[in-house]
């Protein structure tokens, strides 16, 4: 029997080799049994039906970076460059904005995000040039309230959540500085304690990008520039194992498939040299690997 905190993974396979400039925003739809993800720089939303292999895509007038399904309505809540919007792929020609935070500098854009178990959508912002420390973390509630947590990160990634001795923690990445922080998170209100350092990637191992949590509470982190996804103990941050990828810029990871035992992984072509692109023909592809423990179903916006 495998160690419950030692991940056992199968071979990595490429399930879409379309070469995204900046793949991100993974979402497994339990009700559709389909996978969504985005190409932020191409302003494109992708959908793959695993059973049939049918792939669809939608191109927008601005960047799309993260998404979640809506509980009380069809379609998705998404983050566009300037804020939160709704989009129903079956009926809407374009996303419709719900809220654009006034505090965001003009040089910023929204980046990674997902819903918590209470149906609130959390999303981080970043400096488009990845230089100015202007990123924040936002919580958009189903009743339309939007709460801003200033972080001072140039690039905000995550979040994800895990329990420690019955206490819920939110994890968020300061990508440029290679660090992951965590904070106590009140499940009822969404209030956060001050961020505390939790993990820092070693030099030469890339920097933390998107992340997710499995059913055992382990935290999985994509390494931009590190060609892997690493799995960590949620308390000590000890690395428990990793999935190696055939391309350098690994951007996001999320569990899906009928039994939630498949870890899907997005990657990027952006930032690679011509020599690297020639050596990494699957850069920007979507990958999948079977994992011993299932993930958790994606939370819906609105509960």
N, C-alpha and C positions, 0 to 999 in steps of 0.2 A: 504493500500500500504506500503511495507517495506521501511524503511529508506534507501536511495540510498547508504549510507556509513555504513550500518549495515548489514553484510552478513547473508543471510538466507540459511542454508545448510540442506540437507536431511541426511538420515542415512548413515553411513560408511559401505561399503561392500568390501570384499576381492575378487578380480577378478583373482588373481593368487597366489597360496599358495606354490610356489616352494622353498621358503627359501633361498633367495640370501644372500651370505655372506656380500656384500656391494652393495645393489641396488642403482642406480644413473642414471643420464643422460637421463631423460625422454624427449621424443619427440613424439608429435602427428603429423602424416603425413596426411595433408589434402588431398593430391592427391591419397594416398593409402587407406585412412580411416582406418589406423592401428596405433598401438602404439609401439614405440621402447623404450627400456631402456637397461641398462647394469648392469652387476655384476662386479665391478672393480676388486676385488680380485680373482674372478674365471676366469678373462679374457674372459668374455662371453657377447655377444650381444643377446638380446631377441626381438622378434616381436610377437604381439598379434593382430589378426584380430578380432575385437569385434563382427562383424556380425556373423561370423561362429564359433568363439571360437578357431580357429586354432592358435596354438603356435609353433613358430620355434626358434631355437637358433644356434649361431655360436660361436665356441671357438677359440681363437687366442693364439699366442705364447707369448703375453705380455698384460699388462693391457690396457683396453679401458675404457675411463671415460666420454666422452661427444660426442655429435653428432648433425649434422644438415643436412637437405637435400640440394642438389645442385640444383641451378636454371637452369643452362645451360647444365646439363648432368645428366644421371641417377645416383642413388646411393647417398652416404653420404660423408660428410667430418667429420672426427672423430679426437679425441685426443687419441693417444696411450701414453705409458709411457714417451717417449722422445720427442713428438711433434705432428705435424699435418699430417694427412694422408687421403687418399680417399679409399672408399670401396663400391663396388656395390654388395649387397647381392645376386643379381640374377646371377652374372657372375664371380665375383672375388673369388679366393681361399683364398687370404689373403689381408689385407690392404696394400696400397702402400704409403710410406712416401712422403710428399711434402716438409717438412721443420723440422729440428731439431735444436732448438736454442742452440747455443754454450755456452750461459751464464748460462745454468741450471747446478747446481751442480750434481754430480753423485748420491747423495742420494735423489734427488728429483724425483717426477713424476708429470705428468699433472693430473688435477682434473676436476672441474666443468667448464662448458662453454656453450655458445650459440651464435647465430648470432644476430646482430642488424638490424634495418630496412633498412640500406644501404647495407646489404649483407656481412658485415665483421664478421669474427668469433673471438669472445673473449673467452679466456680460462685462468684459473688460474693454478698455479703450487703450489706444497707443498712439505714439507719434509716428506718422506715416514714414518718416525718414529713419525711425528707430534710434533717435539720438536724444531728443529732449525728454526729460523726466516728467511728462505731463499725463501719463496714463492714470486711469481711475477704475474702480470697480463699481458697477451699478446693479441695483436690485429693482427690477420692474415688477410690481405686484399686479395681480389680476384686476384690482379695482382702479388701476391707472396711476397709483402712487409710484414715484421713482425716487430712490434713495441713492445718493452718491457717497462713495468712500474714497477720498483722495489717497493715492498710493505713492505717487512719485516714481513710478516705473516708466521707462521708455517704451517697453512692450509688456503688456499684461496678458498672461495666458492662464488656462484653466477656466473655471474652478472645478473642483470635485469635493466630495464630502466623505468622511469616514468616522466611525465611532471609536472612542478610546475610553474604556471603563465606563461606558454608558453615556459619555459626553460627546456631543456632535461637534466635529471640527470641519471647518472649511479650509481647503488648500488652494493656494494661488501662486503662480509663477512670475518671478521677476526675470524674464528671459535674458535680457541683455547682460545682467550681472550673474547669471547662472545659478540663481537661488530659488528655492521653494519655501514659502512661508505658510504657517497655519494659524488659525484663530478659533476660539470657541464661537460657536454659532447657536443662538437660541432658536430652536425649531419653531416655536410659536410666533415669534416676532421677526426673526431674521437678523436681530441685532448681533454685531460682532464685537469681540474683545480686541484689543490691540494685537496686530500681527506679531508672531514670534518666528525666528528662523527655525527651519525644520530640516532642510537638506541643501547642500551645495555640490554641484557637479565638479568632478576633478578636471583639472586642465587637460585639454585634448580629448575630452569625452563629450563634447558638444554642450549645448545649453538646453534647459527644459522648455518644452513647447506645450502642446495639449496633453491632457491626462484624463484618466478615468479610474473607477474603483470597481473591484469585483465583489462577488457575494461573500468572500472571506474577509473583506475589508482591506485587501491589499491595494496599494496605489500604483498604477501603471503610468509611466511618464515617457513621452516621445522626446527623443534627443535630436534637436536641430544641429546638424553638423557632426552628429555622433553615430549615424547609421544604425540606430537600434531603438527599441523600447525597453525600459528597465522596470522591474517589479520591486516594490518596496514594502517593508513593514510599516504600517500606518503610525506606529508610535515612535520607534527608534530611527526610522528612515533607512535601516539596513537594507542593502540591495540583496534580493532573494533570487534573482535570475534576470535574464534578458533575452529578447528576441532580436537577432541580427537581421538587418535589411540590406538589400543589394544596392542601396543608394544613400547618399550622405544626409540629405535634409529630410528628416522624419518629423512630421508636423502634428499628428493627432492620432488618437486611438480610442476605440469604443467597442463594446461587446454587442453582438447580434447573432443572427441565425435563429432557427426555430427553437433551439434549446439554450440560446445565449452562451454557448461554449466557443464561439468564434470571435477572436479579437481582430477587428478591422483596423487598418492603419493607412493613413494618408501620407503622401510625400510631396516634394516640390522640386521643380526644375529651377526656379528663381534662385539666383545667387551662386549657381554653379558655373565654373569656367567652361569654355568650349572643350578643353581636354577632359574635364570631369564628365561633361555630358556625353562625350564619345565613349568614355569608360563605363558610364552608368545609363544604359539605354532604357531602363525602366524608371528612371527618375520622373516623378510626377504621377506615378501609378498608384493604384489602390491595391493593397495587399491584405491577405487574410491568413490567420494561423489558428489552429485548434488549441484550446487551453483546458487544463484539467478541471478548474473550477469555473462555473458560469459567472457571467457578469450580472448586473441588475438591469431590469427594464428601464428604458428612458422615462423620466418623469414628464408628465403632461402639464402644459401651461394652464393654470386654473384648477389644478388638483386632479 
